């Protein structure tokens, strides 16, 4: 009988870490493209301008 039978898998394997790392990097790349777009920057600056105008 194998020693590992019946034990719970408590951690991720190397392949799972690799897939998770690639997915996180892809998500970060997409998020960076969205945030660095000119339209999003204009919206963020408009929100900041409005907040500063309301503050005084």
C-alpha distance matrix in Angstrom:
0.0 3.8 6.4 8.8 7.7 10.5 12.7 16.1 17.6 20.3 22.2 23.6 22.6 25.3 26.2 26.7 29.0 30.9 31.5 32.6 34.8 36.5 37.0 38.6 40.8 42.0 42.8 44.7 46.6 47.7 48.6 50.6 52.5 53.4 54.5 56.5 58.4 62.1 62.1 59.5 61.3 64.6 63.0 61.6 65.0 66.7 64.5 65.2 68.9 69.0 67.2 69.6 72.6 71.5 70.9 74.4
3.8 0.0 3.8 5.6 5.7 9.2 10.5 13.7 14.6 17.3 18.8 20.1 19.0 21.7 22.7 23.3 25.4 27.3 28.1 29.1 31.3 33.0 33.7 35.2 37.3 38.6 39.5 41.2 43.2 44.4 45.3 47.2 49.2 50.1 51.1 53.1 55.1 58.8 58.9 56.3 58.0 61.3 59.8 58.3 61.7 63.5 61.3 61.9 65.7 65.9 64.1 66.4 69.4 68.5 67.8 71.3
6.4 3.8 0.0 3.8 5.7 8.3 8.5 12.0 13.1 15.1 16.9 18.8 18.1 20.9 22.4 22.7 24.4 26.7 27.8 28.3 30.4 32.5 33.2 34.2 36.4 38.0 38.7 40.2 42.4 43.7 44.4 46.2 48.4 49.3 50.1 52.0 54.2 57.9 58.0 55.2 56.8 60.1 58.6 56.9 60.2 62.1 59.9 60.3 64.0 64.3 62.3 64.5 67.6 66.6 65.8 69.3
8.8 5.6 3.8 0.0 3.8 6.3 5.7 8.7 9.3 11.8 13.5 15.2 14.8 17.8 19.2 19.2 21.0 23.4 24.2 24.7 27.0 29.0 29.5 30.6 33.0 34.5 35.1 36.7 38.9 40.1 40.7 42.6 44.8 45.6 46.4 48.5 50.6 54.2 54.3 51.6 53.2 56.5 54.9 53.3 56.6 58.5 56.2 56.7 60.5 60.7 58.8 61.1 64.1 63.1 62.4 65.9
7.7 5.7 5.7 3.8 0.0 3.8 5.5 8.5 10.1 13.1 15.3 16.9 16.7 20.0 20.7 20.5 22.8 25.1 25.4 26.0 28.6 30.4 30.5 31.9 34.4 35.6 36.0 37.9 40.2 41.0 41.7 43.9 45.9 46.5 47.5 49.7 51.6 55.3 55.1 52.4 54.2 57.4 55.7 54.2 57.7 59.3 57.0 57.7 61.5 61.5 59.6 62.1 65.0 63.9 63.3 66.9
10.5 9.2 8.3 6.3 3.8 0.0 3.8 6.5 9.3 12.0 14.9 16.9 17.6 21.1 21.9 21.0 23.2 25.9 25.9 26.0 28.8 30.8 30.5 31.7 34.5 35.6 35.7 37.6 40.1 40.7 41.1 43.5 45.6 45.9 46.8 49.2 51.1 54.7 54.4 51.5 53.4 56.5 54.5 53.1 56.6 58.1 55.6 56.4 60.1 59.9 58.0 60.5 63.4 62.1 61.5 65.1
12.7 10.5 8.5 5.7 5.5 3.8 0.0 3.8 6.5 8.5 11.6 14.0 15.0 18.6 19.8 18.7 20.5 23.5 23.7 23.5 26.1 28.4 28.3 29.0 31.9 33.3 33.3 35.0 37.6 38.4 38.6 40.9 43.2 43.6 44.2 46.6 48.7 52.2 52.0 49.1 50.8 53.9 52.1 50.4 53.8 55.5 53.0 53.6 57.3 57.3 55.2 57.7 60.6 59.3 58.7 62.2
16.1 13.7 12.0 8.7 8.5 6.5 3.8 0.0 3.8 5.8 9.0 11.5 13.2 16.9 17.9 16.2 18.0 21.1 21.1 20.5 23.3 25.7 25.2 25.9 28.9 30.3 30.0 31.7 34.4 35.1 35.2 37.6 39.9 40.1 40.8 43.2 45.3 48.8 48.5 45.5 47.3 50.4 48.4 46.8 50.3 51.8 49.3 50.0 53.7 53.6 51.6 54.1 57.0 55.7 55.1 58.7
17.6 14.6 13.1 9.3 10.1 9.3 6.5 3.8 0.0 3.8 5.8 7.8 9.4 13.2 14.2 12.5 14.3 17.4 17.5 17.1 19.8 22.1 21.8 22.6 25.5 26.9 26.8 28.5 31.1 32.0 32.2 34.4 36.7 37.2 37.9 40.2 42.3 45.8 45.7 42.8 44.5 47.7 45.9 44.3 47.7 49.4 47.1 47.7 51.4 51.5 49.6 52.0 55.0 53.9 53.4 56.9
20.3 17.3 15.1 11.8 13.1 12.0 8.5 5.8 3.8 0.0 3.8 7.2 9.8 13.2 14.8 12.8 13.6 17.2 17.6 16.4 18.8 21.6 21.3 21.4 24.4 26.2 25.9 27.1 30.0 31.1 30.9 33.0 35.6 36.0 36.3 38.6 40.9 44.4 44.4 41.3 42.8 46.0 44.2 42.4 45.7 47.5 45.0 45.4 49.2 49.3 47.3 49.5 52.6 51.5 50.7 54.2
22.2 18.8 16.9 13.5 15.3 14.9 11.6 9.0 5.8 3.8 0.0 3.7 6.6 9.7 11.6 9.6 9.9 13.5 14.3 13.2 15.2 18.1 18.2 18.3 21.0 23.0 22.9 24.1 26.8 28.1 28.1 30.0 32.5 33.2 33.6 35.7 38.1 41.6 41.7 38.7 40.1 43.5 41.9 40.1 43.3 45.3 43.0 43.4 47.1 47.5 45.5 47.7 50.8 50.0 49.2 52.6
23.6 20.1 18.8 15.2 16.9 16.9 14.0 11.5 7.8 7.2 3.7 0.0 3.8 6.7 8.0 5.8 6.6 10.0 10.7 10.0 12.1 14.7 15.0 15.5 18.0 19.8 20.2 21.5 23.9 25.3 25.6 27.5 29.8 30.7 31.3 33.3 35.5 39.1 39.4 36.6 38.1 41.4 40.1 38.4 41.7 43.7 41.6 42.1 45.8 46.3 44.6 46.8 49.8 49.2 48.6 52.0
22.6 19.0 18.1 14.8 16.7 17.6 15.0 13.2 9.4 9.8 6.6 3.8 0.0 3.8 5.4 5.2 6.4 8.7 10.1 10.7 12.3 14.4 15.5 16.5 18.4 20.1 21.2 22.5 24.4 26.0 26.9 28.4 30.5 31.8 32.6 34.3 36.5 40.2 40.7 38.0 39.5 42.9 41.8 40.3 43.5 45.6 43.8 44.3 47.9 48.6 47.0 49.1 52.2 51.8 51.2 54.5
25.3 21.7 20.9 17.8 20.0 21.1 18.6 16.9 13.2 13.2 9.7 6.7 3.8 0.0 3.8 5.4 5.1 6.2 8.7 9.8 10.4 12.4 14.2 15.2 16.4 18.4 19.9 20.9 22.5 24.5 25.6 26.7 28.7 30.4 31.2 32.5 34.8 38.5 39.3 36.8 38.1 41.6 40.8 39.3 42.3 44.7 43.1 43.4 47.0 47.9 46.5 48.4 51.5 51.4 50.8 54.0
26.2 22.7 22.4 19.2 20.7 21.9 19.8 17.9 14.2 14.8 11.6 8.0 5.4 3.8 0.0 3.8 5.4 5.0 6.2 8.5 9.8 10.6 12.3 14.1 15.3 16.5 18.3 19.9 21.1 22.7 24.2 25.6 27.2 28.8 30.1 31.4 33.4 37.1 37.8 35.5 37.1 40.5 39.7 38.5 41.6 43.8 42.4 43.0 46.4 47.3 46.1 48.2 51.2 51.1 50.8 53.9
26.7 23.3 22.7 19.2 20.5 21.0 18.7 16.2 12.5 12.8 9.6 5.8 5.2 5.4 3.8 0.0 3.8 5.4 5.2 6.0 8.5 9.9 10.5 12.1 14.1 15.3 16.4 18.1 19.9 21.2 22.3 24.1 25.9 27.1 28.2 29.9 31.9 35.6 35.9 33.5 35.2 38.5 37.4 36.1 39.4 41.4 39.8 40.5 44.0 44.7 43.4 45.6 48.6 48.2 48.0 51.2
29.0 25.4 24.4 21.0 22.8 23.2 20.5 18.0 14.3 13.6 9.9 6.6 6.4 5.1 5.4 3.8 0.0 3.8 5.5 5.0 6.0 8.6 9.8 10.4 12.1 14.1 15.2 16.2 18.2 20.0 20.8 22.1 24.3 25.7 26.4 28.0 30.2 33.9 34.6 32.0 33.3 36.8 35.9 34.3 37.4 39.7 38.1 38.5 42.0 42.9 41.5 43.5 46.6 46.4 45.9 49.1
30.9 27.3 26.7 23.4 25.1 25.9 23.5 21.1 17.4 17.2 13.5 10.0 8.7 6.2 5.0 5.4 3.8 0.0 3.8 5.4 5.1 6.2 8.6 9.9 10.6 12.3 14.2 15.3 16.5 18.5 19.9 20.9 22.7 24.5 25.6 26.7 28.8 32.6 33.4 31.2 32.5 36.0 35.4 34.1 37.1 39.4 38.2 38.6 42.0 43.1 42.0 43.9 46.9 47.0 46.7 49.7
31.5 28.1 27.8 24.2 25.4 25.9 23.7 21.1 17.5 17.6 14.3 10.7 10.1 8.7 6.2 5.2 5.5 3.8 0.0 3.8 5.5 5.2 6.1 8.6 9.9 10.6 12.2 14.2 15.4 16.7 18.2 19.9 21.3 22.8 24.2 25.7 27.4 31.2 31.7 29.5 31.2 34.5 33.7 32.7 35.9 37.9 36.7 37.5 40.9 41.7 40.7 42.9 45.7 45.7 45.6 48.8
32.6 29.1 28.3 24.7 26.0 26.0 23.5 20.5 17.1 16.4 13.2 10.0 10.7 9.8 8.5 6.0 5.0 5.4 3.8 0.0 3.8 5.5 5.1 6.1 8.6 9.9 10.5 12.1 14.2 15.4 16.3 18.1 20.1 21.2 22.2 24.0 25.9 29.7 30.0 27.5 29.1 32.5 31.4 30.2 33.4 35.5 33.9 34.6 38.1 38.9 37.7 39.9 42.8 42.6 42.4 45.6
34.8 31.3 30.4 27.0 28.6 28.8 26.1 23.3 19.8 18.8 15.2 12.1 12.3 10.4 9.8 8.5 6.0 5.1 5.5 3.8 0.0 3.8 5.4 5.1 6.1 8.6 9.9 10.5 12.3 14.3 15.2 16.3 18.4 20.0 20.8 22.1 24.4 28.1 28.9 26.4 27.7 31.2 30.5 29.1 32.1 34.5 33.1 33.5 37.0 38.1 36.9 38.8 41.8 42.0 41.6 44.7
36.5 33.0 32.5 29.0 30.4 30.8 28.4 25.7 22.1 21.6 18.1 14.7 14.4 12.4 10.6 9.9 8.6 6.2 5.2 5.5 3.8 0.0 3.8 5.5 5.1 6.1 8.6 9.8 10.5 12.4 14.2 15.2 16.7 18.5 19.9 20.9 22.8 26.6 27.4 25.3 26.8 30.2 29.8 28.7 31.7 34.0 33.0 33.7 36.9 38.1 37.3 39.2 42.1 42.4 42.3 45.3
37.0 33.7 33.2 29.5 30.5 30.5 28.3 25.2 21.8 21.3 18.2 15.0 15.5 14.2 12.3 10.5 9.8 8.6 6.1 5.1 5.4 3.8 0.0 3.8 5.5 5.1 6.1 8.6 9.9 10.7 12.2 14.1 15.5 16.7 18.2 19.9 21.5 25.2 25.6 23.4 25.2 28.5 27.6 26.7 30.0 31.9 30.8 31.7 35.0 35.8 35.1 37.3 40.0 40.1 40.2 43.3
38.6 35.2 34.2 30.6 31.9 31.7 29.0 25.9 22.6 21.4 18.3 15.5 16.5 15.2 14.1 12.1 10.4 9.9 8.6 6.1 5.1 5.5 3.8 0.0 3.8 5.5 5.1 6.1 8.6 10.0 10.4 12.1 14.3 15.4 16.2 17.9 20.0 23.7 24.2 21.6 23.1 26.5 25.7 24.3 27.5 29.7 28.3 29.0 32.4 33.3 32.3 34.4 37.3 37.4 37.3 40.3
40.8 37.3 36.4 33.0 34.4 34.5 31.9 28.9 25.5 24.4 21.0 18.0 18.4 16.4 15.3 14.1 12.1 10.6 9.9 8.6 6.1 5.1 5.5 3.8 0.0 3.8 5.4 5.0 6.2 8.7 9.8 10.4 12.4 14.3 15.2 16.2 18.4 22.1 23.1 20.9 22.0 25.6 25.2 24.0 26.8 29.3 28.4 28.8 32.1 33.4 32.7 34.4 37.3 37.8 37.7 40.5
42.0 38.6 38.0 34.5 35.6 35.6 33.3 30.3 26.9 26.2 23.0 19.8 20.1 18.4 16.5 15.3 14.1 12.3 10.6 9.9 8.6 6.1 5.1 5.5 3.8 0.0 3.8 5.4 5.1 6.3 8.6 9.8 10.8 12.6 14.3 15.4 16.9 20.7 21.4 19.5 21.2 24.5 24.1 23.4 26.4 28.5 27.8 28.7 31.8 33.0 32.6 34.6 37.2 37.7 38.0 40.8
42.8 39.5 38.7 35.1 36.0 35.7 33.3 30.0 26.8 25.9 22.9 20.2 21.2 19.9 18.3 16.4 15.2 14.2 12.2 10.5 9.9 8.6 6.1 5.1 5.4 3.8 0.0 3.8 5.4 5.2 6.1 8.5 10.0 10.7 12.2 14.1 15.6 19.3 19.6 17.2 19.1 22.4 21.5 20.7 23.9 25.9 24.9 25.9 29.1 30.0 29.5 31.6 34.2 34.5 34.8 37.8
44.7 41.2 40.2 36.7 37.9 37.6 35.0 31.7 28.5 27.1 24.1 21.5 22.5 20.9 19.9 18.1 16.2 15.3 14.2 12.1 10.5 9.8 8.6 6.1 5.0 5.4 3.8 0.0 3.8 5.5 5.1 6.0 8.6 9.9 10.3 11.8 14.2 17.8 18.5 16.0 17.2 20.8 20.3 19.0 21.9 24.3 23.4 23.9 27.1 28.4 27.8 29.6 32.4 32.9 32.9 35.8
46.6 43.2 42.4 38.9 40.2 40.1 37.6 34.4 31.1 30.0 26.8 23.9 24.4 22.5 21.1 19.9 18.2 16.5 15.4 14.2 12.3 10.5 9.9 8.6 6.2 5.1 5.4 3.8 0.0 3.8 5.4 5.1 6.3 8.7 10.0 10.5 12.4 16.1 17.3 15.4 16.6 20.1 20.1 19.3 22.0 24.4 24.1 24.7 27.6 29.1 28.9 30.6 33.2 34.1 34.3 36.9
47.7 44.4 43.7 40.1 41.0 40.7 38.4 35.1 32.0 31.1 28.1 25.3 26.0 24.5 22.7 21.2 20.0 18.5 16.7 15.4 14.3 12.4 10.7 10.0 8.7 6.3 5.2 5.5 3.8 0.0 3.8 5.4 5.2 6.3 8.7 10.0 10.9 14.7 15.1 13.4 15.4 18.4 18.1 17.8 20.8 22.7 22.4 23.6 26.4 27.5 27.6 29.6 31.9 32.6 33.3 36.0
48.6 45.3 44.4 40.7 41.7 41.1 38.6 35.2 32.2 30.9 28.1 25.6 26.9 25.6 24.2 22.3 20.8 19.9 18.2 16.3 15.2 14.2 12.2 10.4 9.8 8.6 6.1 5.1 5.4 3.8 0.0 3.8 5.5 5.1 6.1 8.4 10.0 13.6 13.8 11.3 13.1 16.3 15.6 14.8 18.0 20.0 19.3 20.3 23.3 24.4 24.2 26.2 28.7 29.3 29.7 32.5
50.6 47.2 46.2 42.6 43.9 43.5 40.9 37.6 34.4 33.0 30.0 27.5 28.4 26.7 25.6 24.1 22.1 20.9 19.9 18.1 16.3 15.2 14.1 12.1 10.4 9.8 8.5 6.0 5.1 5.4 3.8 0.0 3.8 5.4 5.2 5.9 8.4 11.9 13.2 10.9 11.7 15.3 15.5 14.4 16.9 19.5 19.3 19.7 22.6 24.2 24.1 25.6 28.2 29.2 29.5 32.0
52.5 49.2 48.4 44.8 45.9 45.6 43.2 39.9 36.7 35.6 32.5 29.8 30.5 28.7 27.2 25.9 24.3 22.7 21.3 20.1 18.4 16.7 15.5 14.3 12.4 10.8 10.0 8.6 6.3 5.2 5.5 3.8 0.0 3.8 5.6 5.3 6.2 9.9 11.2 9.9 11.3 14.4 14.9 14.8 17.1 19.4 19.7 20.6 23.0 24.6 25.1 26.7 28.9 30.1 30.8 33.2
53.4 50.1 49.3 45.6 46.5 45.9 43.6 40.1 37.2 36.0 33.2 30.7 31.8 30.4 28.8 27.1 25.7 24.5 22.8 21.2 20.0 18.5 16.7 15.4 14.3 12.6 10.7 9.9 8.7 6.3 5.1 5.4 3.8 0.0 3.8 5.6 5.4 8.9 8.9 7.1 9.4 12.2 11.9 12.1 15.0 16.7 16.8 18.2 20.6 21.8 22.4 24.3 26.3 27.3 28.3 30.7
54.5 51.1 50.1 46.4 47.5 46.8 44.2 40.8 37.9 36.3 33.6 31.3 32.6 31.2 30.1 28.2 26.4 25.6 24.2 22.2 20.8 19.9 18.2 16.2 15.2 14.3 12.2 10.3 10.0 8.7 6.1 5.2 5.6 3.8 0.0 3.8 5.5 8.3 8.8 5.9 7.0 10.4 10.3 9.4 12.1 14.4 14.3 15.2 17.8 19.3 19.5 21.2 23.5 24.6 25.2 27.7
56.5 53.1 52.0 48.5 49.7 49.2 46.6 43.2 40.2 38.6 35.7 33.3 34.3 32.5 31.4 29.9 28.0 26.7 25.7 24.0 22.1 20.9 19.9 17.9 16.2 15.4 14.1 11.8 10.5 10.0 8.4 5.9 5.3 5.6 3.8 0.0 3.8 6.5 8.5 7.0 6.7 10.2 11.4 10.7 12.4 15.1 15.9 16.2 18.4 20.5 21.0 22.2 24.4 26.0 26.6 28.6
58.4 55.1 54.2 50.6 51.6 51.1 48.7 45.3 42.3 40.9 38.1 35.5 36.5 34.8 33.4 31.9 30.2 28.8 27.4 25.9 24.4 22.8 21.5 20.0 18.4 16.9 15.6 14.2 12.4 10.9 10.0 8.4 6.2 5.4 5.5 3.8 0.0 3.8 5.5 5.5 6.4 8.8 10.2 10.9 12.5 14.5 15.7 16.8 18.5 20.3 21.4 22.8 24.5 26.2 27.2 29.2
62.1 58.8 57.9 54.2 55.3 54.7 52.2 48.8 45.8 44.4 41.6 39.1 40.2 38.5 37.1 35.6 33.9 32.6 31.2 29.7 28.1 26.6 25.2 23.7 22.1 20.7 19.3 17.8 16.1 14.7 13.6 11.9 9.9 8.9 8.3 6.5 3.8 0.0 3.8 5.6 5.1 6.2 8.7 10.0 10.6 12.3 14.4 15.4 16.3 18.4 20.0 21.0 22.4 24.4 25.7 27.3
62.1 58.9 58.0 54.3 55.1 54.4 52.0 48.5 45.7 44.4 41.7 39.4 40.7 39.3 37.8 35.9 34.6 33.4 31.7 30.0 28.9 27.4 25.6 24.2 23.1 21.4 19.6 18.5 17.3 15.1 13.8 13.2 11.2 8.9 8.8 8.5 5.5 3.8 0.0 3.8 5.4 5.1 6.3 8.8 10.0 10.6 12.5 14.4 15.3 16.6 18.5 20.1 21.1 22.7 24.5 26.2
59.5 56.3 55.2 51.6 52.4 51.5 49.1 45.5 42.8 41.3 38.7 36.6 38.0 36.8 35.5 33.5 32.0 31.2 29.5 27.5 26.4 25.3 23.4 21.6 20.9 19.5 17.2 16.0 15.4 13.4 11.3 10.9 9.9 7.1 5.9 7.0 5.5 5.6 3.8 0.0 3.8 5.4 5.0 6.2 8.6 9.8 10.6 12.4 14.1 15.3 16.6 18.4 19.9 21.2 22.6 24.7
61.3 58.0 56.8 53.2 54.2 53.4 50.8 47.3 44.5 42.8 40.1 38.1 39.5 38.1 37.1 35.2 33.3 32.5 31.2 29.1 27.7 26.8 25.2 23.1 22.0 21.2 19.1 17.2 16.6 15.4 13.1 11.7 11.3 9.4 7.0 6.7 6.4 5.1 5.4 3.8 0.0 3.8 5.4 5.1 6.1 8.5 9.9 10.6 12.1 14.2 15.3 16.4 18.2 20.0 21.0 22.8
64.6 61.3 60.1 56.5 57.4 56.5 53.9 50.4 47.7 46.0 43.5 41.4 42.9 41.6 40.5 38.5 36.8 36.0 34.5 32.5 31.2 30.2 28.5 26.5 25.6 24.5 22.4 20.8 20.1 18.4 16.3 15.3 14.4 12.2 10.4 10.2 8.8 6.2 5.1 5.4 3.8 0.0 3.8 5.5 5.2 6.1 8.7 9.9 10.4 12.2 14.2 15.3 16.3 18.3 19.9 21.4
63.0 59.8 58.6 54.9 55.7 54.5 52.1 48.4 45.9 44.2 41.9 40.1 41.8 40.8 39.7 37.4 35.9 35.4 33.7 31.4 30.5 29.8 27.6 25.7 25.2 24.1 21.5 20.3 20.1 18.1 15.6 15.5 14.9 11.9 10.3 11.4 10.2 8.7 6.3 5.0 5.4 3.8 0.0 3.8 5.5 5.1 6.3 8.7 9.8 10.6 12.3 14.3 15.3 16.6 18.4 20.4
61.6 58.3 56.9 53.3 54.2 53.1 50.4 46.8 44.3 42.4 40.1 38.4 40.3 39.3 38.5 36.1 34.3 34.1 32.7 30.2 29.1 28.7 26.7 24.3 24.0 23.4 20.7 19.0 19.3 17.8 14.8 14.4 14.8 12.1 9.4 10.7 10.9 10.0 8.8 6.2 5.1 5.5 3.8 0.0 3.8 5.4 5.1 6.2 8.6 9.9 10.6 12.3 14.2 15.4 16.5 18.7
65.0 61.7 60.2 56.6 57.7 56.6 53.8 50.3 47.7 45.7 43.3 41.7 43.5 42.3 41.6 39.4 37.4 37.1 35.9 33.4 32.1 31.7 30.0 27.5 26.8 26.4 23.9 21.9 22.0 20.8 18.0 16.9 17.1 15.0 12.1 12.4 12.5 10.6 10.0 8.6 6.1 5.2 5.5 3.8 0.0 3.8 5.4 5.0 6.0 8.5 9.8 10.4 12.1 14.2 15.2 16.7
66.7 63.5 62.1 58.5 59.3 58.1 55.5 51.8 49.4 47.5 45.3 43.7 45.6 44.7 43.8 41.4 39.7 39.4 37.9 35.5 34.5 34.0 31.9 29.7 29.3 28.5 25.9 24.3 24.4 22.7 20.0 19.5 19.4 16.7 14.4 15.1 14.5 12.3 10.6 9.8 8.5 6.1 5.1 5.4 3.8 0.0 3.8 5.4 5.0 6.1 8.5 9.9 10.4 12.3 14.2 15.7
64.5 61.3 59.9 56.2 57.0 55.6 53.0 49.3 47.1 45.0 43.0 41.6 43.8 43.1 42.4 39.8 38.1 38.2 36.7 33.9 33.1 33.0 30.8 28.3 28.4 27.8 24.9 23.4 24.1 22.4 19.3 19.3 19.7 16.8 14.3 15.9 15.7 14.4 12.5 10.6 9.9 8.7 6.3 5.1 5.4 3.8 0.0 3.8 5.5 5.1 6.1 8.6 9.9 10.6 12.2 14.6
65.2 61.9 60.3 56.7 57.7 56.4 53.6 50.0 47.7 45.4 43.4 42.1 44.3 43.4 43.0 40.5 38.5 38.6 37.5 34.6 33.5 33.7 31.7 29.0 28.8 28.7 25.9 23.9 24.7 23.6 20.3 19.7 20.6 18.2 15.2 16.2 16.8 15.4 14.4 12.4 10.6 9.9 8.7 6.2 5.0 5.4 3.8 0.0 3.8 5.4 5.1 6.1 8.5 9.9 10.4 12.6
68.9 65.7 64.0 60.5 61.5 60.1 57.3 53.7 51.4 49.2 47.1 45.8 47.9 47.0 46.4 44.0 42.0 42.0 40.9 38.1 37.0 36.9 35.0 32.4 32.1 31.8 29.1 27.1 27.6 26.4 23.3 22.6 23.0 20.6 17.8 18.4 18.5 16.3 15.3 14.1 12.1 10.4 9.8 8.6 6.0 5.0 5.5 3.8 0.0 3.8 5.5 5.2 6.1 8.7 9.9 11.0
69.0 65.9 64.3 60.7 61.5 59.9 57.3 53.6 51.5 49.3 47.5 46.3 48.6 47.9 47.3 44.7 42.9 43.1 41.7 38.9 38.1 38.1 35.8 33.3 33.4 33.0 30.0 28.4 29.1 27.5 24.4 24.2 24.6 21.8 19.3 20.5 20.3 18.4 16.6 15.3 14.2 12.2 10.6 9.9 8.5 6.1 5.1 5.4 3.8 0.0 3.8 5.5 5.0 6.2 8.6 10.2
67.2 64.1 62.3 58.8 59.6 58.0 55.2 51.6 49.6 47.3 45.5 44.6 47.0 46.5 46.1 43.4 41.5 42.0 40.7 37.7 36.9 37.3 35.1 32.3 32.7 32.6 29.5 27.8 28.9 27.6 24.2 24.1 25.1 22.4 19.5 21.0 21.4 20.0 18.5 16.6 15.3 14.2 12.3 10.6 9.8 8.5 6.1 5.1 5.5 3.8 0.0 3.8 5.4 5.2 6.1 8.9
69.6 66.4 64.5 61.1 62.1 60.5 57.7 54.1 52.0 49.5 47.7 46.8 49.1 48.4 48.2 45.6 43.5 43.9 42.9 39.9 38.8 39.2 37.3 34.4 34.4 34.6 31.6 29.6 30.6 29.6 26.2 25.6 26.7 24.3 21.2 22.2 22.8 21.0 20.1 18.4 16.4 15.3 14.3 12.3 10.4 9.9 8.6 6.1 5.2 5.5 3.8 0.0 3.8 5.4 5.0 6.5
72.6 69.4 67.6 64.1 65.0 63.4 60.6 57.0 55.0 52.6 50.8 49.8 52.2 51.5 51.2 48.6 46.6 46.9 45.7 42.8 41.8 42.1 40.0 37.3 37.3 37.2 34.2 32.4 33.2 31.9 28.7 28.2 28.9 26.3 23.5 24.4 24.5 22.4 21.1 19.9 18.2 16.3 15.3 14.2 12.1 10.4 9.9 8.5 6.1 5.0 5.4 3.8 0.0 3.8 5.5 5.6
71.5 68.5 66.6 63.1 63.9 62.1 59.3 55.7 53.9 51.5 50.0 49.2 51.8 51.4 51.1 48.2 46.4 47.0 45.7 42.6 42.0 42.4 40.1 37.4 37.8 37.7 34.5 32.9 34.1 32.6 29.3 29.2 30.1 27.3 24.6 26.0 26.2 24.4 22.7 21.2 20.0 18.3 16.6 15.4 14.2 12.3 10.6 9.9 8.7 6.2 5.2 5.4 3.8 0.0 3.8 5.5
70.9 67.8 65.8 62.4 63.3 61.5 58.7 55.1 53.4 50.7 49.2 48.6 51.2 50.8 50.8 48.0 45.9 46.7 45.6 42.4 41.6 42.3 40.2 37.3 37.7 38.0 34.8 32.9 34.3 33.3 29.7 29.5 30.8 28.3 25.2 26.6 27.2 25.7 24.5 22.6 21.0 19.9 18.4 16.5 15.2 14.2 12.2 10.4 9.9 8.6 6.1 5.0 5.5 3.8 0.0 3.7
74.4 71.3 69.3 65.9 66.9 65.1 62.2 58.7 56.9 54.2 52.6 52.0 54.5 54.0 53.9 51.2 49.1 49.7 48.8 45.6 44.7 45.3 43.3 40.3 40.5 40.8 37.8 35.8 36.9 36.0 32.5 32.0 33.2 30.7 27.7 28.6 29.2 27.3 26.2 24.7 22.8 21.4 20.4 18.7 16.7 15.7 14.6 12.6 11.0 10.2 8.9 6.5 5.6 5.5 3.7 0.0
